[in-house]
């Protein structure tokens, strides 16, 4: 059975972001963790803004 875990404010608040090459970003969270690199293509694919939606629709 899965347990629920509530995140505290420091776990979800960004401290900074770092570019990783030309393909992604690494977030640094206020609680000190920074695991994970998020690819720009993934972020563009899930972005809800109108500009990104228009780009997806045009493809």
C-alpha positions, 0 to 999 in steps of 0.5 A: 500500500502506498503512503501519502507524503506531503511536501513542505514549502522548501521542497517545492520552492525553487532557489535557482535554475541552471542551464545544462548544455543546450538541452535542459535545466537543473532546478535547485530547490530551497531544501538543498536537493538538485537531482534531475535534469529536465530536457527542454523538449519535455518542458516544451511538450508539457507547457500549458502556455498559449505559445507552446500550445500553438507550436505543438498544434503547428507540428 
